[in-house]
Amino acid sequence: MESASRPNGSHPGEAAVPLGGAERLRQALREARIDDAEHSRVVAELRGAEVARLEMLRDELQPILAEVPKEVDLFDLALVPSERPRLFIDMIAFAEMAHDRRTYRFVQDTRLGRVAIAESERLEPMIEAITDYVARRLIERDKALAGDTTLERAARAQIEAQEKLAARHPAAAEAPKPRRKNLFGLVFGFFIEFFGSAVVVALIGLGGWTAWKYIAPWLAQHHGLGH
């Protein structure tokens, strides 16, 4: 039984015509484009299915996050339809679909790496896990604010204690101010000291020369009398 198809589009009873190099390349390109288009269509359908499932999760989470106080800006429910669609809960946690495209994964970025908090094919376990995560984040925020308040109170108490001590001992509170060195005064003092020394040396030399002027003839006279 003959096959219904023939290479190069030939009909039954016709001899197959060998393809040249250029024709073979064109046919391979056509087949590659068809395969790529089919693959892109499948990928787009799968990505669309992932986005649809994440949209369902987002719709269920919106009423829960609406209960968060307005002054809390930790959470921002945002669906990003990228190559790997993700539903972000905040800056460090998001939900995505696993490789089977059916399982939800709730993931958090930590200092030790990415950690999977929950995985399920059903919405209810994911909603519960994300709700617990939101509650823990709110508690962590309250603790951080309480710690900041404690530090602020301690700093205020220390400042008040220092002010009371300064009020009781004003002399001790006033630290002596360091004297500024006057550059002009230093230079002027240096020149005064230098020229004063020079004048003293000059006066000593002048006195010695004057004494020698009067003593030298007297020595010469007495030396002559001795001979």
MDAnalysis code that builds the backbone (N, CA, C; Angstrom):
import MDAnalysis as mda
import numpy as np

u = mda.Universe.empty(681, n_residues=227, atom_resindex=np.repeat(np.arange(227), 3), trajectory=True)
u.add_TopologyAttr("name", ["N", "CA", "C"] * 227)
u.add_TopologyAttr("resid", np.arange(1, 228))
u.add_TopologyAttr("resname", ["MET", "GLU", "SER", "ALA", "SER", "ARG", "PRO", "ASN", "GLY", "SER", "HIS", "PRO", "GLY", "GLU", "ALA", "ALA", "VAL", "PRO", "LEU", "GLY", "GLY", "ALA", "GLU", "ARG", "LEU", "ARG", "GLN", "ALA", "LEU", "ARG", "GLU", "ALA", "ARG", "ILE", "ASP", "ASP", "ALA", "GLU", "HIS", "SER", "ARG", "VAL", "VAL", "ALA", "GLU", "LEU", "ARG", "GLY", "ALA", "GLU", "VAL", "ALA", "ARG", "LEU", "GLU", "MET", "LEU", "ARG", "ASP", "GLU", "LEU", "GLN", "PRO", "ILE", "LEU", "ALA", "GLU", "VAL", "PRO", "LYS", "GLU", "VAL", "ASP", "LEU", "PHE", "ASP", "LEU", "ALA", "LEU", "VAL", "PRO", "SER", "GLU", "ARG", "PRO", "ARG", "LEU", "PHE", "ILE", "ASP", "MET", "ILE", "ALA", "PHE", "ALA", "GLU", "MET", "ALA", "HIS", "ASP", "ARG", "ARG", "THR", "TYR", "ARG", "PHE", "VAL", "GLN", "ASP", "THR", "ARG", "LEU", "GLY", "ARG", "VAL", "ALA", "ILE", "ALA", "GLU", "SER", "GLU", "ARG", "LEU", "GLU", "PRO", "MET", "ILE", "GLU", "ALA", "ILE", "THR", "ASP", "TYR", "VAL", "ALA", "ARG", "ARG", "LEU", "ILE", "GLU", "ARG", "ASP", "LYS", "ALA", "LEU", "ALA", "GLY", "ASP", "THR", "THR", "LEU", "GLU", "ARG", "ALA", "ALA", "ARG", "ALA", "GLN", "ILE", "GLU", "ALA", "GLN", "GLU", "LYS", "LEU", "ALA", "ALA", "ARG", "HIS", "PRO", "ALA", "ALA", "ALA", "GLU", "ALA", "PRO", "LYS", "PRO", "ARG", "ARG", "LYS", "ASN", "LEU", "PHE", "GLY", "LEU", "VAL", "PHE", "GLY", "PHE", "PHE", "ILE", "GLU", "PHE", "PHE", "GLY", "SER", "ALA", "VAL", "VAL", "VAL", "ALA", "LEU", "ILE", "GLY", "LEU", "GLY", "GLY", "TRP", "THR", "ALA", "TRP", "LYS", "TYR", "ILE", "ALA", "PRO", "TRP", "LEU", "ALA", "GLN", "HIS", "HIS", "GLY", "LEU", "GLY", "HIS"])
u.atoms.positions = np.array([
    [0.857, -1.197, 0.000],
    [0.000, 0.000, 0.000],
    [0.888, 1.241, 0.000],
    [0.575, 2.164, -0.959],
    [1.407, 3.353, -1.079],
    [0.970, 4.403, -0.077],
    [1.934, 5.138, 0.411],
    [1.626, 6.231, 1.340],
    [0.947, 7.363, 0.601],
    [0.067, 8.078, 1.301],
    [-0.662, 9.180, 0.666],
    [0.218, 10.387, 0.429],
    [1.334, 10.449, 1.124],
    [2.221, 11.616, 0.967],
    [3.499, 11.207, 0.291],
    [4.083, 12.113, -0.426],
    [5.345, 11.904, -1.107],
    [6.288, 13.020, -0.740],
    [7.588, 12.739, -0.702],
    [8.529, 13.824, -0.397],
    [8.453, 14.924, -1.427],
    [8.671, 16.145, -0.946],
    [8.703, 17.343, -1.774],
    [7.350, 17.638, -2.402],
    [6.260, 17.086, -1.819],
    [4.942, 17.401, -2.356],
    [4.651, 16.690, -3.663],
    [5.328, 15.590, -3.978],
    [5.085, 14.876, -5.236],
    [3.807, 14.061, -5.120],
    [3.187, 13.766, -6.221],
    [1.935, 13.021, -6.267],
    [2.232, 11.566, -6.559],
    [1.259, 10.680, -6.280],
    [1.480, 9.257, -6.581],
    [1.797, 9.050, -8.051],
    [2.699, 8.183, -8.301],
    [3.113, 7.886, -9.675],
    [4.201, 8.783, -10.195],
    [4.536, 9.837, -9.444],
    [5.607, 10.745, -9.870],
    [6.885, 10.411, -9.134],
    [7.983, 10.524, -9.793],
    [9.278, 10.257, -9.179],
    [9.628, 11.397, -8.234],
    [10.197, 11.042, -7.098],
    [10.618, 12.056, -6.134],
    [11.797, 12.835, -6.675],
    [11.674, 14.141, -6.622],
    [12.741, 15.017, -7.112],
    [13.619, 15.395, -5.936],
    [14.904, 15.074, -5.990],
    [15.774, 15.438, -4.868],
    [15.814, 16.962, -4.685],
    [15.836, 17.365, -3.398],
    [15.901, 18.798, -3.080],
    [17.335, 19.289, -3.140],
    [17.486, 20.521, -3.622],
    [18.787, 21.153, -3.561],
    [19.052, 21.705, -2.170],
    [20.269, 22.220, -1.955],
    [20.628, 22.722, -0.629],
    [19.759, 23.889, -0.199],
    [19.519, 24.864, -1.098],
    [18.727, 26.044, -0.751],
    [17.284, 25.661, -0.467],
    [16.688, 24.776, -1.313],
    [15.311, 24.364, -1.108],
    [15.150, 23.576, 0.189],
    [16.133, 22.738, 0.497],
    [16.081, 21.964, 1.744],
    [16.116, 22.901, 2.953],
    [16.930, 23.960, 2.889],
    [17.005, 24.916, 3.989],
    [15.693, 25.667, 4.152],
    [15.060, 26.082, 3.014],
    [13.792, 26.801, 3.100],
    [12.704, 25.924, 3.716],
    [12.689, 24.650, 3.317],
    [11.696, 23.756, 3.882],
    [11.927, 23.545, 5.383],
    [13.211, 23.429, 5.807],
    [13.521, 23.266, 7.229],
    [13.106, 24.509, 8.012],
    [13.302, 25.693, 7.436],
    [12.893, 26.927, 8.109],
    [11.377, 26.990, 8.268],
    [10.638, 26.575, 7.227],
    [9.182, 26.569, 7.336],
    [8.713, 25.637, 8.447],
    [9.308, 24.446, 8.500],
    [8.925, 23.498, 9.534],
    [9.298, 24.012, 10.928],
    [10.466, 24.676, 11.043],
    [10.878, 25.221, 12.342],
    [9.925, 26.324, 12.783],
    [9.486, 27.172, 11.840],
    [8.546, 28.236, 12.194],
    [7.208, 27.659, 12.645],
    [6.755, 26.621, 11.980],
    [5.491, 25.989, 12.371],
    [5.601, 25.389, 13.770],
    [6.722, 24.687, 14.030],
    [6.922, 24.099, 15.365],
    [7.011, 25.177, 16.441],
    [7.723, 26.282, 16.130],
    [7.859, 27.355, 17.115],
    [6.517, 28.018, 17.399],
    [5.726, 28.215, 16.344],
    [4.406, 28.813, 16.548],
    [3.518, 27.911, 17.400],
    [3.600, 26.605, 17.160],
    [2.809, 25.672, 17.951],
    [3.269, 25.661, 19.407],
    [4.603, 25.690, 19.598],
    [5.150, 25.717, 20.957],
    [4.757, 27.011, 21.679],
    [4.845, 28.135, 20.967],
    [4.469, 29.416, 21.571],
    [2.993, 29.427, 21.949],
    [2.160, 28.830, 21.100],
    [0.729, 28.775, 21.406],
    [0.479, 27.944, 22.662],
    [1.187, 26.811, 22.761],
    [1.017, 25.963, 23.940],
    [1.507, 26.688, 25.192],
    [2.692, 27.337, 25.088],
    [3.235, 28.061, 26.230],
    [2.307, 29.192, 26.645],
    [1.768, 29.908, 25.659],
    [0.850, 31.000, 25.976],
    [-0.407, 30.479, 26.661],
    [-0.888, 29.346, 26.207],
    [-2.065, 28.766, 26.852],
    [-1.763, 28.352, 28.288],
    [-0.585, 27.745, 28.482],
    [-0.207, 27.342, 29.838],
    [-0.016, 28.558, 30.744],
    [0.646, 29.585, 30.206],
    [0.845, 30.789, 31.013],
    [-0.496, 31.450, 31.317],
    [-1.378, 31.454, 30.347],
    [-2.707, 32.002, 30.596],
    [-3.452, 31.227, 31.672],
    [-3.268, 29.897, 31.673],
    [-3.905, 29.091, 32.717],
    [-3.298, 29.412, 34.081],
    [-1.979, 29.602, 34.145],
    [-1.330, 29.970, 35.411],
    [-1.846, 31.315, 35.906],
    [-1.918, 32.289, 35.008],
    [-2.407, 33.613, 35.403],
    [-3.840, 33.523, 35.909],
    [-4.661, 32.716, 35.253],
    [-6.059, 32.580, 35.665],
    [-6.154, 31.983, 37.077],
    [-5.330, 30.989, 37.367],
    [-5.365, 30.375, 38.698],
    [-4.860, 31.348, 39.761],
    [-3.819, 32.119, 39.426],
    [-3.326, 33.117, 40.387],
    [-4.336, 34.246, 40.573],
    [-5.090, 34.579, 39.542],
    [-6.140, 35.587, 39.691],
    [-7.216, 35.109, 40.659],
    [-7.540, 33.819, 40.597],
    [-8.500, 33.258, 41.551],
    [-7.990, 33.404, 42.980],
    [-6.698, 33.118, 43.186],
    [-6.119, 33.268, 44.525],
    [-6.119, 34.730, 44.953],
    [-5.803, 35.629, 44.036],
    [-5.796, 37.061, 44.371],
    [-7.186, 37.530, 44.789],
    [-8.204, 37.088, 44.067],
    [-9.573, 37.508, 44.404],
    [-9.972, 37.037, 45.802],
    [-9.466, 35.872, 46.221],
    [-9.789, 35.374, 47.550],
    [-9.012, 36.112, 48.639],
    [-7.830, 36.613, 48.303],
    [-6.984, 37.276, 49.306],
    [-7.323, 38.760, 49.478],
    [-7.913, 39.373, 48.499],
    [-8.192, 40.808, 48.582],
    [-9.051, 41.194, 49.791],
    [-10.129, 40.476, 50.103],
    [-10.898, 40.853, 51.314],
    [-10.103, 40.689, 52.602],
    [-9.183, 39.728, 52.630],
    [-8.381, 39.508, 53.839],
    [-7.403, 40.663, 54.041],
    [-6.709, 41.042, 52.989],
    [-5.746, 42.138, 53.106],
    [-6.439, 43.480, 53.287],
    [-7.706, 43.564, 52.918],
    [-8.447, 44.812, 53.143],
    [-8.652, 45.075, 54.624],
    [-8.523, 44.044, 55.467],
    [-8.675, 44.211, 56.915],
    [-7.415, 44.742, 57.574],
    [-6.312, 44.779, 56.851],
    [-5.066, 45.308, 57.413],
    [-5.213, 46.813, 57.625],
    [-4.771, 47.348, 58.761],
    [-4.877, 48.804, 58.989],
    [-4.237, 49.606, 57.861],
    [-4.837, 50.739, 57.551],
    [-4.372, 51.538, 56.420],
    [-2.971, 52.106, 56.637],
    [-2.594, 52.330, 57.906],
    [-1.256, 52.891, 58.150],
    [-0.151, 51.867, 57.960],
    [-0.512, 50.600, 57.787],
    [0.484, 49.541, 57.564],
    [0.712, 49.413, 56.059],
    [1.939, 49.680, 55.635],
    [2.265, 49.630, 54.208],
    [3.175, 48.451, 53.863],
    [3.023, 47.356, 54.581],
    [3.870, 46.189, 54.341],
    [3.444, 45.409, 53.103],
    [2.150, 45.368, 52.830],
    [1.614, 44.445, 51.833],
    [1.173, 45.198, 50.582],
    [1.425, 44.544, 49.443],
    [1.012, 45.100, 48.151],
    [0.681, 43.920, 47.239],
    [-0.584, 43.559, 47.188],
    [-1.030, 42.400, 46.410],
    [-0.971, 42.755, 44.929],
    [-0.029, 42.146, 44.209],
    [0.190, 42.500, 42.801],
    [0.491, 41.237, 42.002],
    [-0.214, 41.073, 40.897],
    [-0.006, 39.935, 39.992],
    [0.867, 40.391, 38.835],
    [1.998, 39.723, 38.663],
    [2.946, 40.066, 37.600],
    [2.910, 38.948, 36.559],
    [2.312, 39.176, 35.379],
    [2.207, 38.119, 34.359],
    [3.456, 38.016, 33.502],
    [4.563, 37.655, 34.115],
    [5.828, 37.536, 33.392],
    [5.961, 36.109, 32.843],
    [7.200, 35.737, 32.485],
    [7.412, 34.374, 31.993],
    [7.006, 33.350, 33.040],
    [7.306, 33.657, 34.308],
    [6.793, 32.875, 35.432],
    [5.843, 33.770, 36.204],
    [4.535, 33.692, 35.930],
    [3.593, 34.576, 36.628],
    [3.681, 34.400, 38.138],
    [3.637, 35.529, 38.855],
    [3.750, 35.498, 40.312],
    [2.766, 36.479, 40.924],
    [2.197, 36.076, 42.047],
    [1.313, 36.934, 42.815],
    [2.066, 37.356, 44.074],
    [2.516, 38.614, 44.101],
    [3.311, 39.106, 45.222],
    [2.392, 39.525, 46.360],
    [2.757, 39.076, 47.568],
    [2.046, 39.460, 48.778],
    [2.709, 40.693, 49.391],
    [4.030, 40.691, 49.421],
    [4.817, 41.848, 49.838],
    [6.142, 41.779, 49.097],
    [7.151, 42.470, 49.619],
    [8.432, 42.537, 48.904],
    [9.217, 41.235, 48.963],
    [8.898, 40.338, 49.886],
    [9.720, 39.141, 50.071],
    [8.942, 37.848, 49.942],
    [7.651, 37.894, 49.678],
    [6.860, 36.668, 49.598],
    [5.928, 36.745, 48.389],
    [5.742, 35.614, 47.730],
    [4.877, 35.572, 46.550],
    [4.346, 34.156, 46.359],
    [3.285, 34.045, 45.567],
    [2.706, 32.752, 45.189],
    [2.909, 32.557, 43.692],
    [3.191, 31.330, 43.310],
    [3.376, 30.976, 41.912],
    [2.886, 29.555, 41.692],
    [2.870, 29.135, 40.425],
    [2.479, 27.773, 40.109],
    [3.737, 26.918, 39.973],
    [3.637, 25.669, 40.432],
    [4.766, 24.746, 40.326],
    [4.943, 24.311, 38.873],
    [5.924, 23.437, 38.645],
    [6.221, 23.015, 37.275],
    [5.080, 22.223, 36.652],
    [4.239, 21.593, 37.452],
    [3.106, 20.857, 36.880],
    [1.957, 21.779, 36.487],
    [2.077, 23.082, 36.729],
    [1.096, 24.102, 36.350],
    [-0.235, 23.970, 37.096],
    [-0.299, 23.105, 38.065],
    [-1.549, 22.904, 38.808],
    [-1.392, 23.165, 40.305],
    [-0.167, 23.078, 40.809],
    [0.079, 23.200, 42.240],
    [0.499, 24.629, 42.580],
    [-0.178, 25.182, 43.568],
    [0.220, 26.496, 44.089],
    [1.444, 26.337, 44.982],
    [2.347, 27.323, 44.915],
    [3.508, 27.371, 45.797],
    [3.584, 28.762, 46.418],
    [3.660, 28.795, 47.747],
    [3.837, 30.068, 48.460],
    [5.272, 30.119, 48.961],
    [6.030, 31.109, 48.500],
    [7.476, 31.165, 48.691],
    [7.851, 32.476, 49.361],
    [8.894, 32.400, 50.209],
    [9.416, 33.596, 50.873],
    [10.924, 33.649, 50.696],
    [11.446, 34.837, 50.402],
    [12.896, 35.054, 50.318],
    [13.425, 35.387, 51.713],
    [14.449, 34.664, 52.142],
    [15.068, 34.893, 53.444],
    [16.562, 35.123, 53.261],
    [17.252, 35.407, 54.354],
    [18.711, 35.588, 54.295],
    [19.416, 34.303, 53.930],
    [18.786, 33.159, 54.200],
    [19.387, 31.857, 53.894],
    [18.933, 31.317, 52.551],
    [18.168, 32.079, 51.803],
    [17.700, 31.622, 50.506],
    [16.185, 31.603, 50.435],
    [15.676, 31.054, 49.345],
    [14.234, 31.004, 49.113],
    [13.649, 29.768, 49.795],
    [12.547, 29.979, 50.530],
    [11.924, 28.913, 51.311],
    [10.471, 28.777, 50.879],
    [10.027, 27.531, 50.624],
    [8.642, 27.257, 50.286],
    [7.839, 27.099, 51.575],
    [6.888, 27.978, 51.811],
    [6.086, 27.942, 53.034],
    [4.945, 26.940, 52.905],
    [4.312, 26.887, 51.734],
    [3.172, 25.981, 51.549],
    [3.051, 25.615, 50.079],
    [2.507, 24.422, 49.815],
    [2.226, 23.939, 48.463],
    [0.910, 23.178, 48.494],
    [0.057, 23.441, 47.518],
    [-1.226, 22.739, 47.465],
    [-1.864, 22.970, 46.097],
    [-2.676, 22.001, 45.669],
    [-3.436, 22.152, 44.438],
    [-4.757, 22.873, 44.685],
    [-5.132, 23.031, 45.949],
    [-6.402, 23.666, 46.295],
    [-6.171, 25.075, 46.835],
    [-7.184, 25.890, 46.711],
    [-7.070, 27.273, 47.144],
    [-7.086, 27.413, 48.660],
    [-7.915, 26.627, 49.340],
    [-8.124, 26.823, 50.768],
    [-6.824, 26.739, 51.576],
    [-5.978, 25.707, 51.390],
    [-4.716, 25.681, 52.165],
    [-3.809, 26.860, 51.866],
    [-3.803, 27.327, 50.616],
    [-2.952, 28.472, 50.283],
    [-3.476, 29.744, 50.942],
    [-4.794, 29.930, 50.951],
    [-5.365, 31.113, 51.598],
    [-5.047, 31.098, 53.089],
    [-5.147, 29.933, 53.714],
    [-4.846, 29.829, 55.138],
    [-3.378, 30.122, 55.415],
    [-2.464, 29.575, 54.594],
    [-1.033, 29.804, 54.800],
    [-0.680, 31.282, 54.616],
    [-1.245, 31.930, 53.616],
    [-0.936, 33.341, 53.370],
    [-1.540, 34.214, 54.475],
    [-2.716, 33.854, 54.962],
    [-3.317, 34.600, 56.070],
    [-2.450, 34.510, 57.319],
    [-1.939, 33.313, 57.618],
    [-1.032, 33.165, 58.767],
    [0.231, 33.995, 58.571],
    [0.738, 34.031, 57.356],
    [1.941, 34.822, 57.076],
    [1.681, 36.308, 57.327],
    [0.537, 36.795, 56.867],
    [0.192, 38.206, 57.081],
    [0.102, 38.514, 58.578],
    [-0.509, 37.611, 59.341],
    [-0.628, 37.826, 60.790],
    [0.751, 37.874, 61.442],
    [1.660, 36.977, 61.053],
    [3.010, 36.987, 61.641],
    [3.753, 38.269, 61.298],
    [3.597, 38.738, 60.086],
    [4.262, 39.977, 59.694],
    [3.744, 41.171, 60.500],
    [2.461, 41.185, 60.784],
    [1.905, 42.269, 61.587],
    [2.445, 42.231, 63.018],
    [2.579, 41.024, 63.572],
    [3.130, 40.901, 64.921],
    [4.591, 41.342, 64.946],
    [5.363, 40.955, 63.942],
    [6.768, 41.379, 63.866],
    [6.867, 42.907, 63.782],
    [5.948, 43.516, 63.036],
    [5.958, 44.976, 62.934],
    [5.669, 45.609, 64.290],
    [4.691, 45.078, 65.016],
    [4.368, 45.630, 66.333],
    [5.549, 45.505, 67.292],
    [6.251, 44.369, 67.243],
    [7.414, 44.192, 68.105],
    [8.523, 45.181, 67.755],
    [8.717, 45.386, 66.466],
    [9.754, 46.336, 66.048],
    [9.414, 47.747, 66.517],
    [8.150, 48.136, 66.396],
    [7.743, 49.464, 66.859],
    [7.899, 49.587, 68.366],
    [7.572, 48.513, 69.099],
    [7.741, 48.545, 70.554],
    [9.211, 48.675, 70.923],
    [10.080, 47.982, 70.205],
    [11.516, 48.107, 70.465],
    [12.015, 49.511, 70.191],
    [11.539, 50.124, 69.100],
    [11.932, 51.502, 68.808],
    [11.463, 52.455, 69.909],
    [10.244, 52.221, 70.412],
    [9.729, 53.077, 71.489],
    [10.564, 52.930, 72.752],
    [10.970, 51.702, 73.063],
    [11.808, 51.479, 74.243],
    [13.144, 52.189, 74.122],
    [13.777, 52.102, 72.969],
    [15.051, 52.788, 72.752],
    [14.881, 54.302, 72.845],
    [13.780, 54.792, 72.294],
    [13.547, 56.231, 72.349],
    [13.360, 56.700, 73.788],
    [12.634, 55.916, 74.573],
    [12.443, 56.280, 75.981],
    [13.760, 56.248, 76.740],
    [14.588, 55.235, 76.470],
    [15.880, 55.153, 77.150],
    [16.769, 56.340, 76.795],
    [16.777, 56.716, 75.521],
    [17.587, 57.863, 75.107],
    [17.077, 59.151, 75.748],
    [15.744, 59.300, 75.809],
    [15.187, 60.496, 76.437],
    [15.520, 60.549, 77.922],
    [15.468, 59.396, 78.588],
    [15.788, 59.356, 80.017],
    [17.254, 59.717, 80.259],
    [18.132, 59.251, 79.384],
    [19.548, 59.578, 79.546],
    [19.792, 61.073, 79.354],
    [19.117, 61.660, 78.376],
    [19.277, 63.097, 78.146],
    [18.770, 63.887, 79.354],
    [17.625, 63.481, 79.902],
    [17.084, 64.171, 81.070],
    [18.016, 64.049, 82.268],
    [18.631, 62.862, 82.455],
    [19.568, 62.688, 83.567],
    [20.789, 63.594, 83.403],
    [21.288, 63.708, 82.192],
    [22.431, 64.589, 81.955],
    [22.067, 66.052, 82.201],
    [20.848, 66.448, 81.811],
    [20.428, 67.830, 82.046],
    [20.300, 68.129, 83.537],
    [19.771, 67.163, 84.315],
    [19.673, 67.356, 85.757],
    [21.047, 67.456, 86.404],
    [21.979, 66.611, 85.950],
    [23.333, 66.670, 86.493],
    [23.999, 67.997, 86.167],
    [23.777, 68.496, 84.955],
    [24.355, 69.786, 84.582],
    [23.752, 70.916, 85.398],
    [22.448, 70.799, 85.724],
    [21.814, 71.847, 86.527],
    [22.347, 71.862, 87.960],
    [22.677, 70.693, 88.508],
    [23.208, 70.627, 89.871],
    [24.656, 71.086, 89.935],
    [25.441, 70.765, 88.935],
    [26.873, 71.108, 88.920],
    [27.177, 71.878, 87.636],
    [26.825, 73.140, 87.589],
    [27.056, 73.897, 86.345],
    [28.519, 74.055, 86.001],
    [29.401, 74.167, 87.056],
    [30.833, 74.340, 86.767],
    [31.392, 73.100, 86.110],
    [30.966, 71.916, 86.577],
    [31.471, 70.680, 85.984],
    [30.901, 70.458, 84.602],
    [29.695, 70.996, 84.383],
    [29.072, 70.780, 83.079],
    [29.759, 71.572, 81.990],
    [30.324, 72.739, 82.415],
    [30.992, 73.571, 81.413],
    [32.422, 73.095, 81.246],
    [32.689, 72.457, 80.217],
    [34.043, 71.975, 79.925],
    [34.894, 73.137, 79.449],
    [36.132, 73.182, 79.874],
    [37.006, 74.281, 79.418],
    [37.202, 74.232, 77.917],
    [37.043, 75.384, 77.350],
    [37.199, 75.467, 75.908],
    [38.680, 75.510, 75.547],
    [39.067, 74.740, 74.592],
    [40.477, 74.771, 74.184],
    [40.838, 76.113, 73.578],
    [42.014, 76.608, 73.971],
    [42.463, 77.886, 73.448],
    [42.882, 77.755, 72.003],
    [42.415, 78.706, 71.271],
    [42.822, 78.722, 69.864],
    [44.207, 79.339, 69.727],
    [44.989, 78.701, 68.966],
    [46.328, 79.210, 68.723],
    [46.280, 80.276, 67.641],
    [46.804, 81.467, 68.027],
    [46.844, 82.569, 67.079],
    [48.113, 82.442, 66.249],
    [47.939, 82.196, 64.976],
    [49.089, 81.994, 64.103],
    [49.930, 83.268, 64.018],
    [49.256, 84.410, 63.942],
    [49.999, 85.658, 63.860],
    [50.812, 85.890, 65.131],
    [50.222, 85.580, 66.282],
    [50.942, 85.752, 67.530],
    [52.159, 84.840, 67.615],
    [51.998, 83.603, 67.131],
    [53.138, 82.687, 67.154],
    [54.272, 83.191, 66.273],
    [53.919, 83.653, 65.064],
    [54.964, 84.148, 64.143],
    [55.624, 85.397, 64.718],
    [54.808, 86.315, 65.266],
    [55.365, 87.534, 65.833],
    [56.289, 87.220, 67.018],
    [55.881, 86.298, 67.859],
    [56.722, 85.924, 68.987],
    [58.032, 85.299, 68.546],
    [57.951, 84.486, 67.467],
    [59.171, 83.879, 66.967],
    [60.160, 84.932, 66.498],
    [59.650, 85.920, 65.718],
    [60.556, 86.955, 65.222],
    [61.102, 87.796, 66.377],
    [60.303, 88.111, 67.378],
    [60.786, 88.893, 68.522],
    [61.905, 88.141, 69.232],
    [61.667, 86.832, 69.424],
    [62.693, 86.048, 70.112],
    [63.972, 85.964, 69.280],
    [63.783, 85.782, 67.959],
    [64.964, 85.671, 67.096],
    [65.766, 86.975, 67.075],
    [65.062, 88.087, 66.816],
    [65.791, 89.363, 66.746],
    [66.312, 89.778, 68.110],
    [65.623, 89.442, 69.180],
    [66.147, 89.769, 70.510],
    [67.453, 89.048, 70.766],
    [67.507, 87.765, 70.374],
    [68.753, 87.014, 70.544],
    [69.865, 87.614, 69.709],
    [69.516, 88.034, 68.476],
    [70.536, 88.636, 67.612],
    [71.060, 89.936, 68.197],
    [70.159, 90.739, 68.770],
    [70.597, 92.004, 69.368],
    [71.513, 91.752, 70.565],
    [71.168, 90.769, 71.390],
    [72.012, 90.448, 72.545],
    [73.403, 90.032, 72.096],
    [73.428, 89.138, 71.064],
    [74.729, 88.692, 70.559],
    [75.522, 89.873, 70.003],
    [74.815, 90.781, 69.311],
    [75.512, 91.952, 68.742],
    [76.051, 92.856, 69.845],
    [75.281, 93.036, 70.875],
    [75.741, 93.882, 71.978],
    [76.939, 93.263, 72.682],
    [76.901, 91.947, 72.854],
    [78.059, 91.295, 73.485],
    [79.298, 91.449, 72.611],
    [79.123, 91.285, 71.314],
    [80.278, 91.452, 70.409],
    [80.800, 92.875, 70.409],
    [79.873, 93.854, 70.421],
    [80.281, 95.247, 70.427],
    [81.014, 95.590, 71.726],
    [80.518, 95.058, 72.851],
    [81.187, 95.330, 74.116],
    [82.589, 94.725, 74.144],
    [82.716, 93.517, 73.612],
    [84.038, 92.898, 73.581],
    [84.998, 93.644, 72.690],
    [84.517, 94.115, 71.541],
    [85.397, 94.856, 70.617],
    [85.828, 96.178, 71.247],
    [84.891, 96.851, 71.951],
    [85.238, 98.128, 72.604],
    [86.267, 97.919, 73.718],
    [86.089, 96.868, 74.482],
    [87.038, 96.594, 75.556],
    [88.411, 96.286, 74.982],
    [88.439, 95.513, 73.920],
    [89.728, 95.183, 73.306],
    [90.392, 96.429, 72.720],
    [89.599, 97.357, 72.244],
    [90.141, 98.589, 71.658],
    [90.907, 99.404, 72.702],
    [90.440, 99.407, 73.941],
    [91.104, 100.168, 74.982],
    [92.178, 99.347, 75.705],
    [91.986, 98.060, 75.777],
    [92.938, 97.229, 76.518],
    [94.161, 96.920, 75.669],
    [93.988, 96.779, 74.366],
    [95.105, 96.379, 73.505],
    [96.266, 97.371, 73.570],
    [96.065, 98.729, 73.492],
    [97.217, 99.644, 73.598],
    [97.902, 99.563, 74.961],
    [97.121, 99.405, 75.976],
    [97.706, 99.318, 77.325],
    [98.583, 98.074, 77.450],
    [98.152, 96.961, 76.901],
    [98.958, 95.741, 76.926],
    [100.229, 95.921, 76.109],
    [100.077, 96.612, 74.970],
    [101.264, 96.813, 74.125],
    [102.263, 97.703, 74.832],
    [101.786, 98.731, 75.523],
    [102.686, 99.617, 76.224],
    [103.434, 98.892, 77.350],
    [102.764, 98.133, 78.162],
    [103.393, 97.414, 79.251],
    [104.321, 96.329, 78.757],
    [103.982, 95.768, 77.637],
    [104.860, 94.741, 77.075],
    [106.176, 95.354, 76.593],
    [106.076, 96.583, 76.019],
    [107.261, 97.277, 75.575],
    [108.159, 97.691, 76.751],
    [107.589, 98.127, 77.877],
    [108.364, 98.498, 79.042],
    [109.064, 97.316, 79.652],
    [108.509, 96.213, 79.536],
    [109.143, 95.016, 80.111],
    [110.412, 94.648, 79.362],
    [110.511, 94.950, 78.143],
    [111.689, 94.620, 77.371],
    [112.739, 95.719, 77.514],
])
